């Protein structure tokens, strides 16, 4: 299956095993992956990719490869993810943008396309963003799309307690 969601500059398409090299570039970069506390190893990139391929089977959605329409090159991943957040199953928007493409609006554009798809095609009532409390850029993305901070929690990952904010946007407030 190819294109899932499209925006002005991006095509969001299902990840495939063959995308390993394209996503490893940014998943292995500690600066890009600071929210996870480390750049991924090859094994962790494979695990991340396998987890998302399994999410397609289980949930129908996961991270998608975000490809620039003009160049045909990936700029990162963005998607609609069913996830446990603070003990509750929720749908969230997630993205990881290759640092070569930071500050070019791809996170917001991909997130907006996913929000529109989630509300119009999936008929979801709300979407969530979660991010580390020190991730100001992601907070600005969520706020620029109309999401409001709902609360915070501690996410335990990789032996570390990571404070996270939860932002929520309701369908009726968006459409």
Biotite code that builds the C-alpha atoms (Angstrom):
import biotite.structure as struc

atoms = struc.array([
    struc.Atom([0.000, 0.000, 0.000], chain_id="A", res_id=1, res_name="UNK", atom_name="CA", element="C"),
    struc.Atom([1.441, 3.366, -0.986], chain_id="A", res_id=2, res_name="UNK", atom_name="CA", element="C"),
    struc.Atom([0.187, 6.826, -0.167], chain_id="A", res_id=3, res_name="UNK", atom_name="CA", element="C"),
    struc.Atom([-2.047, 7.063, 2.888], chain_id="A", res_id=4, res_name="UNK", atom_name="CA", element="C"),
    struc.Atom([-2.212, 10.806, 3.549], chain_id="A", res_id=5, res_name="UNK", atom_name="CA", element="C"),
    struc.Atom([-1.136, 13.772, 1.462], chain_id="A", res_id=6, res_name="UNK", atom_name="CA", element="C"),
    struc.Atom([-0.468, 17.417, 2.250], chain_id="A", res_id=7, res_name="UNK", atom_name="CA", element="C"),
    struc.Atom([0.846, 20.307, 0.186], chain_id="A", res_id=8, res_name="UNK", atom_name="CA", element="C"),
    struc.Atom([4.487, 19.142, 0.281], chain_id="A", res_id=9, res_name="UNK", atom_name="CA", element="C"),
    struc.Atom([4.305, 15.653, 1.767], chain_id="A", res_id=10, res_name="UNK", atom_name="CA", element="C"),
    struc.Atom([3.118, 12.175, 0.975], chain_id="A", res_id=11, res_name="UNK", atom_name="CA", element="C"),
    struc.Atom([2.746, 9.975, 4.038], chain_id="A", res_id=12, res_name="UNK", atom_name="CA", element="C"),
    struc.Atom([3.126, 6.319, 3.155], chain_id="A", res_id=13, res_name="UNK", atom_name="CA", element="C"),
    struc.Atom([3.358, 3.064, 5.045], chain_id="A", res_id=14, res_name="UNK", atom_name="CA", element="C"),
    struc.Atom([6.798, 2.096, 6.200], chain_id="A", res_id=15, res_name="UNK", atom_name="CA", element="C"),
    struc.Atom([8.404, -0.998, 4.686], chain_id="A", res_id=16, res_name="UNK", atom_name="CA", element="C"),
    struc.Atom([11.430, -3.035, 5.712], chain_id="A", res_id=17, res_name="UNK", atom_name="CA", element="C"),
    struc.Atom([13.237, -1.461, 2.734], chain_id="A", res_id=18, res_name="UNK", atom_name="CA", element="C"),
    struc.Atom([12.954, 1.940, 4.471], chain_id="A", res_id=19, res_name="UNK", atom_name="CA", element="C"),
    struc.Atom([15.473, 0.900, 7.125], chain_id="A", res_id=20, res_name="UNK", atom_name="CA", element="C"),
    struc.Atom([18.387, 2.908, 5.679], chain_id="A", res_id=21, res_name="UNK", atom_name="CA", element="C"),
    struc.Atom([16.254, 6.027, 5.164], chain_id="A", res_id=22, res_name="UNK", atom_name="CA", element="C"),
    struc.Atom([14.919, 6.087, 8.726], chain_id="A", res_id=23, res_name="UNK", atom_name="CA", element="C"),
    struc.Atom([18.156, 4.918, 10.374], chain_id="A", res_id=24, res_name="UNK", atom_name="CA", element="C"),
    struc.Atom([19.757, 8.233, 9.329], chain_id="A", res_id=25, res_name="UNK", atom_name="CA", element="C"),
    struc.Atom([17.654, 10.169, 11.831], chain_id="A", res_id=26, res_name="UNK", atom_name="CA", element="C"),
    struc.Atom([16.693, 7.439, 14.341], chain_id="A", res_id=27, res_name="UNK", atom_name="CA", element="C"),
    struc.Atom([20.403, 6.866, 15.061], chain_id="A", res_id=28, res_name="UNK", atom_name="CA", element="C"),
    struc.Atom([21.064, 10.600, 15.527], chain_id="A", res_id=29, res_name="UNK", atom_name="CA", element="C"),
    struc.Atom([21.160, 11.452, 19.279], chain_id="A", res_id=30, res_name="UNK", atom_name="CA", element="C"),
    struc.Atom([20.273, 15.085, 18.568], chain_id="A", res_id=31, res_name="UNK", atom_name="CA", element="C"),
    struc.Atom([17.100, 14.083, 16.713], chain_id="A", res_id=32, res_name="UNK", atom_name="CA", element="C"),
    struc.Atom([16.289, 11.369, 19.249], chain_id="A", res_id=33, res_name="UNK", atom_name="CA", element="C"),
    struc.Atom([16.979, 13.390, 22.385], chain_id="A", res_id=34, res_name="UNK", atom_name="CA", element="C"),
    struc.Atom([13.345, 12.871, 23.487], chain_id="A", res_id=35, res_name="UNK", atom_name="CA", element="C"),
    struc.Atom([14.158, 9.156, 23.722], chain_id="A", res_id=36, res_name="UNK", atom_name="CA", element="C"),
    struc.Atom([17.389, 9.895, 25.566], chain_id="A", res_id=37, res_name="UNK", atom_name="CA", element="C"),
    struc.Atom([19.683, 8.341, 22.940], chain_id="A", res_id=38, res_name="UNK", atom_name="CA", element="C"),
    struc.Atom([20.226, 7.657, 19.271], chain_id="A", res_id=39, res_name="UNK", atom_name="CA", element="C"),
    struc.Atom([19.105, 4.167, 18.302], chain_id="A", res_id=40, res_name="UNK", atom_name="CA", element="C"),
    struc.Atom([21.401, 1.276, 17.458], chain_id="A", res_id=41, res_name="UNK", atom_name="CA", element="C"),
    struc.Atom([20.804, -0.753, 14.286], chain_id="A", res_id=42, res_name="UNK", atom_name="CA", element="C"),
    struc.Atom([18.979, -3.312, 16.415], chain_id="A", res_id=43, res_name="UNK", atom_name="CA", element="C"),
    struc.Atom([16.745, -0.625, 17.946], chain_id="A", res_id=44, res_name="UNK", atom_name="CA", element="C"),
    struc.Atom([15.946, 0.804, 14.494], chain_id="A", res_id=45, res_name="UNK", atom_name="CA", element="C"),
    struc.Atom([14.892, -2.702, 13.401], chain_id="A", res_id=46, res_name="UNK", atom_name="CA", element="C"),
    struc.Atom([12.774, -3.093, 16.561], chain_id="A", res_id=47, res_name="UNK", atom_name="CA", element="C"),
    struc.Atom([11.152, 0.327, 16.023], chain_id="A", res_id=48, res_name="UNK", atom_name="CA", element="C"),
    struc.Atom([10.391, -0.506, 12.399], chain_id="A", res_id=49, res_name="UNK", atom_name="CA", element="C"),
    struc.Atom([8.998, -3.948, 13.288], chain_id="A", res_id=50, res_name="UNK", atom_name="CA", element="C"),
    struc.Atom([6.828, -2.415, 16.029], chain_id="A", res_id=51, res_name="UNK", atom_name="CA", element="C"),
    struc.Atom([5.328, 0.023, 13.545], chain_id="A", res_id=52, res_name="UNK", atom_name="CA", element="C"),
    struc.Atom([4.725, -2.682, 10.934], chain_id="A", res_id=53, res_name="UNK", atom_name="CA", element="C"),
    struc.Atom([2.893, -4.654, 13.648], chain_id="A", res_id=54, res_name="UNK", atom_name="CA", element="C"),
    struc.Atom([0.845, -1.552, 14.510], chain_id="A", res_id=55, res_name="UNK", atom_name="CA", element="C"),
    struc.Atom([-0.415, -1.455, 10.908], chain_id="A", res_id=56, res_name="UNK", atom_name="CA", element="C"),
    struc.Atom([-1.698, -5.010, 11.381], chain_id="A", res_id=57, res_name="UNK", atom_name="CA", element="C"),
    struc.Atom([-3.191, -4.399, 14.839], chain_id="A", res_id=58, res_name="UNK", atom_name="CA", element="C"),
    struc.Atom([-4.440, -0.812, 14.592], chain_id="A", res_id=59, res_name="UNK", atom_name="CA", element="C"),
    struc.Atom([-4.397, 0.059, 10.890], chain_id="A", res_id=60, res_name="UNK", atom_name="CA", element="C"),
    struc.Atom([-2.129, 3.024, 11.608], chain_id="A", res_id=61, res_name="UNK", atom_name="CA", element="C"),
    struc.Atom([1.373, 3.792, 12.868], chain_id="A", res_id=62, res_name="UNK", atom_name="CA", element="C"),
    struc.Atom([4.210, 6.109, 11.916], chain_id="A", res_id=63, res_name="UNK", atom_name="CA", element="C"),
    struc.Atom([4.371, 6.772, 8.166], chain_id="A", res_id=64, res_name="UNK", atom_name="CA", element="C"),
    struc.Atom([7.363, 7.700, 6.060], chain_id="A", res_id=65, res_name="UNK", atom_name="CA", element="C"),
    struc.Atom([7.016, 11.420, 5.282], chain_id="A", res_id=66, res_name="UNK", atom_name="CA", element="C"),
    struc.Atom([8.292, 11.975, 1.741], chain_id="A", res_id=67, res_name="UNK", atom_name="CA", element="C"),
    struc.Atom([8.816, 15.352, 0.089], chain_id="A", res_id=68, res_name="UNK", atom_name="CA", element="C"),
    struc.Atom([6.704, 15.355, -3.100], chain_id="A", res_id=69, res_name="UNK", atom_name="CA", element="C"),
    struc.Atom([9.186, 17.438, -5.094], chain_id="A", res_id=70, res_name="UNK", atom_name="CA", element="C"),
    struc.Atom([12.366, 15.560, -4.244], chain_id="A", res_id=71, res_name="UNK", atom_name="CA", element="C"),
    struc.Atom([10.972, 12.101, -3.495], chain_id="A", res_id=72, res_name="UNK", atom_name="CA", element="C"),
    struc.Atom([13.232, 12.049, -0.417], chain_id="A", res_id=73, res_name="UNK", atom_name="CA", element="C"),
    struc.Atom([12.108, 11.258, 3.157], chain_id="A", res_id=74, res_name="UNK", atom_name="CA", element="C"),
    struc.Atom([12.115, 14.160, 5.617], chain_id="A", res_id=75, res_name="UNK", atom_name="CA", element="C"),
    struc.Atom([11.171, 11.999, 8.602], chain_id="A", res_id=76, res_name="UNK", atom_name="CA", element="C"),
    struc.Atom([8.220, 10.060, 9.909], chain_id="A", res_id=77, res_name="UNK", atom_name="CA", element="C"),
    struc.Atom([4.846, 11.186, 11.159], chain_id="A", res_id=78, res_name="UNK", atom_name="CA", element="C"),
    struc.Atom([1.737, 9.273, 11.962], chain_id="A", res_id=79, res_name="UNK", atom_name="CA", element="C"),
    struc.Atom([-1.343, 8.309, 13.881], chain_id="A", res_id=80, res_name="UNK", atom_name="CA", element="C"),
    struc.Atom([-0.433, 5.964, 16.701], chain_id="A", res_id=81, res_name="UNK", atom_name="CA", element="C"),
    struc.Atom([-2.620, 4.034, 19.133], chain_id="A", res_id=82, res_name="UNK", atom_name="CA", element="C"),
    struc.Atom([-0.648, 4.170, 22.346], chain_id="A", res_id=83, res_name="UNK", atom_name="CA", element="C"),
    struc.Atom([-0.907, 3.894, 26.093], chain_id="A", res_id=84, res_name="UNK", atom_name="CA", element="C"),
    struc.Atom([-0.404, 7.340, 27.545], chain_id="A", res_id=85, res_name="UNK", atom_name="CA", element="C"),
    struc.Atom([-0.412, 7.694, 31.304], chain_id="A", res_id=86, res_name="UNK", atom_name="CA", element="C"),
    struc.Atom([-2.268, 4.396, 31.701], chain_id="A", res_id=87, res_name="UNK", atom_name="CA", element="C"),
    struc.Atom([-4.973, 5.163, 29.122], chain_id="A", res_id=88, res_name="UNK", atom_name="CA", element="C"),
    struc.Atom([-5.283, 3.936, 25.514], chain_id="A", res_id=89, res_name="UNK", atom_name="CA", element="C"),
    struc.Atom([-5.370, 6.963, 23.205], chain_id="A", res_id=90, res_name="UNK", atom_name="CA", element="C"),
    struc.Atom([-4.738, 7.951, 19.613], chain_id="A", res_id=91, res_name="UNK", atom_name="CA", element="C"),
    struc.Atom([-1.855, 10.341, 19.194], chain_id="A", res_id=92, res_name="UNK", atom_name="CA", element="C"),
    struc.Atom([-0.002, 12.263, 16.534], chain_id="A", res_id=93, res_name="UNK", atom_name="CA", element="C"),
    struc.Atom([3.697, 11.534, 16.501], chain_id="A", res_id=94, res_name="UNK", atom_name="CA", element="C"),
    struc.Atom([6.580, 12.710, 14.370], chain_id="A", res_id=95, res_name="UNK", atom_name="CA", element="C"),
    struc.Atom([10.344, 12.524, 14.113], chain_id="A", res_id=96, res_name="UNK", atom_name="CA", element="C"),
    struc.Atom([11.891, 14.898, 11.597], chain_id="A", res_id=97, res_name="UNK", atom_name="CA", element="C"),
    struc.Atom([15.439, 14.512, 10.252], chain_id="A", res_id=98, res_name="UNK", atom_name="CA", element="C"),
    struc.Atom([17.428, 17.489, 11.563], chain_id="A", res_id=99, res_name="UNK", atom_name="CA", element="C"),
    struc.Atom([18.328, 18.501, 7.978], chain_id="A", res_id=100, res_name="UNK", atom_name="CA", element="C"),
    struc.Atom([14.666, 19.490, 7.682], chain_id="A", res_id=101, res_name="UNK", atom_name="CA", element="C"),
    struc.Atom([14.068, 21.150, 11.061], chain_id="A", res_id=102, res_name="UNK", atom_name="CA", element="C"),
    struc.Atom([12.427, 24.576, 11.105], chain_id="A", res_id=103, res_name="UNK", atom_name="CA", element="C"),
    struc.Atom([10.845, 24.088, 7.673], chain_id="A", res_id=104, res_name="UNK", atom_name="CA", element="C"),
    struc.Atom([7.302, 23.385, 8.903], chain_id="A", res_id=105, res_name="UNK", atom_name="CA", element="C"),
    struc.Atom([7.268, 19.645, 8.181], chain_id="A", res_id=106, res_name="UNK", atom_name="CA", element="C"),
    struc.Atom([6.262, 18.624, 11.727], chain_id="A", res_id=107, res_name="UNK", atom_name="CA", element="C"),
    struc.Atom([3.275, 20.971, 11.665], chain_id="A", res_id=108, res_name="UNK", atom_name="CA", element="C"),
    struc.Atom([2.296, 20.106, 8.088], chain_id="A", res_id=109, res_name="UNK", atom_name="CA", element="C"),
    struc.Atom([2.470, 16.351, 8.669], chain_id="A", res_id=110, res_name="UNK", atom_name="CA", element="C"),
    struc.Atom([0.653, 16.636, 11.999], chain_id="A", res_id=111, res_name="UNK", atom_name="CA", element="C"),
    struc.Atom([-2.099, 18.752, 10.461], chain_id="A", res_id=112, res_name="UNK", atom_name="CA", element="C"),
    struc.Atom([-2.598, 16.223, 7.640], chain_id="A", res_id=113, res_name="UNK", atom_name="CA", element="C"),
    struc.Atom([-2.795, 13.410, 10.210], chain_id="A", res_id=114, res_name="UNK", atom_name="CA", element="C"),
    struc.Atom([-5.269, 15.376, 12.355], chain_id="A", res_id=115, res_name="UNK", atom_name="CA", element="C"),
    struc.Atom([-7.521, 16.002, 9.388], chain_id="A", res_id=116, res_name="UNK", atom_name="CA", element="C"),
    struc.Atom([-7.387, 12.329, 8.423], chain_id="A", res_id=117, res_name="UNK", atom_name="CA", element="C"),
    struc.Atom([-8.085, 11.199, 12.007], chain_id="A", res_id=118, res_name="UNK", atom_name="CA", element="C"),
    struc.Atom([-11.087, 13.491, 12.391], chain_id="A", res_id=119, res_name="UNK", atom_name="CA", element="C"),
    struc.Atom([-12.567, 13.163, 8.893], chain_id="A", res_id=120, res_name="UNK", atom_name="CA", element="C"),
    struc.Atom([-11.716, 9.596, 7.833], chain_id="A", res_id=121, res_name="UNK", atom_name="CA", element="C"),
    struc.Atom([-11.404, 7.798, 11.166], chain_id="A", res_id=122, res_name="UNK", atom_name="CA", element="C"),
    struc.Atom([-14.115, 9.896, 12.893], chain_id="A", res_id=123, res_name="UNK", atom_name="CA", element="C"),
    struc.Atom([-12.079, 10.096, 16.097], chain_id="A", res_id=124, res_name="UNK", atom_name="CA", element="C"),
    struc.Atom([-13.303, 12.515, 18.756], chain_id="A", res_id=125, res_name="UNK", atom_name="CA", element="C"),
    struc.Atom([-9.884, 13.629, 19.980], chain_id="A", res_id=126, res_name="UNK", atom_name="CA", element="C"),
    struc.Atom([-6.199, 13.365, 19.263], chain_id="A", res_id=127, res_name="UNK", atom_name="CA", element="C"),
    struc.Atom([-3.301, 13.597, 21.666], chain_id="A", res_id=128, res_name="UNK", atom_name="CA", element="C"),
    struc.Atom([0.236, 14.883, 21.414], chain_id="A", res_id=129, res_name="UNK", atom_name="CA", element="C"),
    struc.Atom([2.762, 13.869, 24.052], chain_id="A", res_id=130, res_name="UNK", atom_name="CA", element="C"),
    struc.Atom([6.193, 15.379, 24.408], chain_id="A", res_id=131, res_name="UNK", atom_name="CA", element="C"),
    struc.Atom([8.910, 15.920, 26.941], chain_id="A", res_id=132, res_name="UNK", atom_name="CA", element="C"),
    struc.Atom([8.334, 18.991, 29.064], chain_id="A", res_id=133, res_name="UNK", atom_name="CA", element="C"),
    struc.Atom([11.522, 20.594, 27.727], chain_id="A", res_id=134, res_name="UNK", atom_name="CA", element="C"),
    struc.Atom([10.577, 20.045, 24.071], chain_id="A", res_id=135, res_name="UNK", atom_name="CA", element="C"),
    struc.Atom([9.492, 23.618, 23.319], chain_id="A", res_id=136, res_name="UNK", atom_name="CA", element="C"),
    struc.Atom([9.435, 23.097, 19.538], chain_id="A", res_id=137, res_name="UNK", atom_name="CA", element="C"),
    struc.Atom([6.915, 20.246, 19.812], chain_id="A", res_id=138, res_name="UNK", atom_name="CA", element="C"),
    struc.Atom([4.807, 22.215, 22.282], chain_id="A", res_id=139, res_name="UNK", atom_name="CA", element="C"),
    struc.Atom([4.634, 25.035, 19.727], chain_id="A", res_id=140, res_name="UNK", atom_name="CA", element="C"),
    struc.Atom([3.573, 22.581, 16.988], chain_id="A", res_id=141, res_name="UNK", atom_name="CA", element="C"),
    struc.Atom([0.747, 21.199, 19.143], chain_id="A", res_id=142, res_name="UNK", atom_name="CA", element="C"),
    struc.Atom([-0.391, 24.667, 20.257], chain_id="A", res_id=143, res_name="UNK", atom_name="CA", element="C"),
    struc.Atom([-0.277, 26.043, 16.699], chain_id="A", res_id=144, res_name="UNK", atom_name="CA", element="C"),
    struc.Atom([-2.770, 23.341, 15.686], chain_id="A", res_id=145, res_name="UNK", atom_name="CA", element="C"),
    struc.Atom([-5.112, 24.237, 18.553], chain_id="A", res_id=146, res_name="UNK", atom_name="CA", element="C"),
    struc.Atom([-4.166, 21.531, 21.062], chain_id="A", res_id=147, res_name="UNK", atom_name="CA", element="C"),
    struc.Atom([-4.432, 22.426, 24.746], chain_id="A", res_id=148, res_name="UNK", atom_name="CA", element="C"),
    struc.Atom([-2.267, 21.091, 27.533], chain_id="A", res_id=149, res_name="UNK", atom_name="CA", element="C"),
    struc.Atom([-4.284, 18.533, 29.506], chain_id="A", res_id=150, res_name="UNK", atom_name="CA", element="C"),
    struc.Atom([-1.698, 17.486, 32.025], chain_id="A", res_id=151, res_name="UNK", atom_name="CA", element="C"),
    struc.Atom([1.623, 15.823, 32.510], chain_id="A", res_id=152, res_name="UNK", atom_name="CA", element="C"),
    struc.Atom([3.029, 12.486, 33.558], chain_id="A", res_id=153, res_name="UNK", atom_name="CA", element="C"),
    struc.Atom([6.297, 10.658, 33.982], chain_id="A", res_id=154, res_name="UNK", atom_name="CA", element="C"),
    struc.Atom([7.162, 8.262, 31.181], chain_id="A", res_id=155, res_name="UNK", atom_name="CA", element="C"),
    struc.Atom([9.623, 5.534, 32.127], chain_id="A", res_id=156, res_name="UNK", atom_name="CA", element="C"),
    struc.Atom([11.914, 4.688, 29.236], chain_id="A", res_id=157, res_name="UNK", atom_name="CA", element="C"),
    struc.Atom([15.442, 3.375, 28.891], chain_id="A", res_id=158, res_name="UNK", atom_name="CA", element="C"),
    struc.Atom([15.971, 3.427, 32.651], chain_id="A", res_id=159, res_name="UNK", atom_name="CA", element="C"),
    struc.Atom([15.008, 7.074, 32.948], chain_id="A", res_id=160, res_name="UNK", atom_name="CA", element="C"),
    struc.Atom([12.022, 9.002, 34.298], chain_id="A", res_id=161, res_name="UNK", atom_name="CA", element="C"),
    struc.Atom([11.045, 11.485, 31.597], chain_id="A", res_id=162, res_name="UNK", atom_name="CA", element="C"),
    struc.Atom([8.486, 14.204, 32.406], chain_id="A", res_id=163, res_name="UNK", atom_name="CA", element="C"),
    struc.Atom([5.984, 14.568, 29.534], chain_id="A", res_id=164, res_name="UNK", atom_name="CA", element="C"),
    struc.Atom([3.144, 16.947, 28.740], chain_id="A", res_id=165, res_name="UNK", atom_name="CA", element="C"),
    struc.Atom([-0.096, 15.687, 27.261], chain_id="A", res_id=166, res_name="UNK", atom_name="CA", element="C"),
    struc.Atom([-1.797, 17.992, 24.757], chain_id="A", res_id=167, res_name="UNK", atom_name="CA", element="C"),
    struc.Atom([-5.303, 17.248, 23.479], chain_id="A", res_id=168, res_name="UNK", atom_name="CA", element="C"),
    struc.Atom([-7.295, 18.559, 20.561], chain_id="A", res_id=169, res_name="UNK", atom_name="CA", element="C"),
    struc.Atom([-10.997, 17.778, 20.271], chain_id="A", res_id=170, res_name="UNK", atom_name="CA", element="C"),
    struc.Atom([-12.658, 17.111, 16.936], chain_id="A", res_id=171, res_name="UNK", atom_name="CA", element="C"),
    struc.Atom([-15.352, 19.739, 17.514], chain_id="A", res_id=172, res_name="UNK", atom_name="CA", element="C"),
    struc.Atom([-12.711, 22.365, 18.209], chain_id="A", res_id=173, res_name="UNK", atom_name="CA", element="C"),
    struc.Atom([-10.762, 21.524, 15.063], chain_id="A", res_id=174, res_name="UNK", atom_name="CA", element="C"),
    struc.Atom([-13.251, 20.909, 12.283], chain_id="A", res_id=175, res_name="UNK", atom_name="CA", element="C"),
])
